[in-house]
Amino acid sequence: MQPRIYTYKITFEEVPYYYYGSKKERYYNQEYFGSPTTNKWCWELYTPKKQILELFDYTDKGYEECRRVEDRLIKPVLNDTWCLNERCGGNYSLDIKRKNGIFVRDNKLGIHSLDENERIENAKNARKSLSREVLSQAGKKASIVNKNNKVGIYGLSEERKIEICSMGGKVAGKKLYENKKGLFGMSESDKKKFQSKGGKKQGDINKTFKKGICALTKEQRS
């Protein structure tokens, strides 16, 4: 069996996130579930499933057509809250990609000029260069667009939102428990300190906004 070129869609069993992509196999039925960077956490936390959407000729022209179809799939949903794709566009032939990749690798250019520790340090510095204000503004703009177009979480009923949050919480809790992270990685004394601190903060919030028992009069409390 010959290797294939195809477009695909990744979905997840527990949550409605999804991801579109294209793949040129090195050999037939090569195992592949996308190559996410920014949203890699979703693949690690949830269970991905792949659906092959369309097959193309294993040629440069076939690959170019595959990438064009991929762009058409991504473009309408790029700003959807549940879409995990981070960009759309950039079509290159197999030959150009192969030649450029070999040239950069063999001549130790770009990322190939760095060792593993230098690559990790560069990635950390790049993230630090983005201020909280810039990230916050970008998030607010995306939220407004989604709200106006009723996409993502804004297109769901209240019941469906609660259901999805519940599913995601259970999966995340199970992963934290298995990997001994978060609250599950703390000693008993640290847990008590954490819970005490959280309780005091919640009490201050209830007092400020007159919630819970703080919304009652002395007569009602008694």
Secondary structure as UniProt FT lines:
FT   STRAND          5..12
FT   STRAND          18..24
FT   TURN            28..29
FT   TURN            38..39
FT   HELIX           40..45
FT   STRAND          48..56
FT   HELIX           60..74
FT   HELIX           75..77
FT   TURN            78..79
FT   TURN            81..82
FT   HELIX           94..106
FT   TURN            107..108
FT   HELIX           110..113
FT   HELIX           116..128
FT   HELIX           132..149
FT   HELIX           152..155
FT   HELIX           158..178
FT   TURN            179..180
FT   HELIX           182..185
FT   HELIX           188..209
FT   HELIX           212..215
FT   HELIX           218..221
//
